[in-house]
């Protein structure tokens, strides 16, 4: 991945996402998914923007069916923001950097800015 975006799996999801002390944005994706590849640079930019205050991880739905099934992932890309071990927000499909940033910002600052 990169220095700002890491890969998680069915095995590491609990520890890396649900037990994190920071908000975690999970990008559910697959290598064959064109929209997933399209938003990858956007997800990377958001990860860099929030480095230190939130984490951004990717989960390949083909390689990790357990977590994907648990969260009812039907379409990809799906971005889910977790905070305190709970799903806070979800976006299905390609979206803008601004939308992703706003989603994280609300949970990093603790107050909605929109």
Secondary structure as the mmCIF struct_conf table of DSSP 4:
data_model
#
loop_
_struct_conf.conf_type_id
_struct_conf.id
_struct_conf.beg_label_comp_id
_struct_conf.beg_label_asym_id
_struct_conf.beg_label_seq_id
_struct_conf.end_label_comp_id
_struct_conf.end_label_asym_id
_struct_conf.end_label_seq_id
BEND BEND1 UNK A 3 UNK A 4
STRN STRN1 UNK A 5 UNK A 7
TURN_TY1_P TURN_TY1_P1 UNK A 10 UNK A 12
HELX_RH_AL_P HELX_RH_AL_P1 UNK A 13 UNK A 13
HELX_RH_PI_P HELX_RH_PI_P1 UNK A 14 UNK A 18
TURN_TY1_P TURN_TY1_P2 UNK A 19 UNK A 19
BEND BEND2 UNK A 21 UNK A 22
STRN STRN2 UNK A 23 UNK A 29
TURN_TY1_P TURN_TY1_P3 UNK A 31 UNK A 32
HELX_RH_AL_P HELX_RH_AL_P2 UNK A 34 UNK A 49
TURN_TY1_P TURN_TY1_P4 UNK A 50 UNK A 53
STRN STRN3 UNK A 54 UNK A 60
TURN_TY1_P TURN_TY1_P5 UNK A 61 UNK A 63
HELX_RH_AL_P HELX_RH_AL_P3 UNK A 65 UNK A 70
TURN_TY1_P TURN_TY1_P6 UNK A 71 UNK A 72
BEND BEND3 UNK A 75 UNK A 77
STRN STRN4 UNK A 78 UNK A 83
TURN_TY1_P TURN_TY1_P7 UNK A 84 UNK A 85
STRN STRN5 UNK A 86 UNK A 92
BEND BEND4 UNK A 93 UNK A 93
HELX_RH_AL_P HELX_RH_AL_P4 UNK A 97 UNK A 109
BEND BEND5 UNK A 110 UNK A 111
#
